Amino acid sequence: MDNSWLIDYVAAVQVAYFLSEKTIYRSTSNSLDVNDHIREVADHLASLPGGDSRGGTFDIYYKGKRMFVGDGPRISSESIFRIAALQADIGQDIYCMCNEARVANQSSPRD
């Protein structure tokens, strides 16, 4: 799947898995696709002995360059299935660099 368009819309993505306020794993991928990060974290959790990592929270950090209706992380059905298989919740921190970019490109004259 071609995700090259993401570079125009996404500044940063990271996914962390928390269990009872403790960080179990944080993604390290440079990908701008949230599903790559979810896959990385789920694979890591699956490799842990004992399977005691069920019932935590996948916390998605997403920083967009532009935000319009419908923008934001698009979580695939495969990712939703993997999160559900771990009996986990999803938390999202979504930020927009929209004002940062606009302010940097504007000159504000002072009287």
Protein Blocks (a to p, Z undefined) as FASTA:
>chain_A
ZZklmmmmpmbdcddddeehiafbdcfbfbfbfklmmmmmmmmmmmpghilmghiacddd
dddfbdcehiacdddfklmmmmmmnopacddddddfklmmmmmmpccddZZ
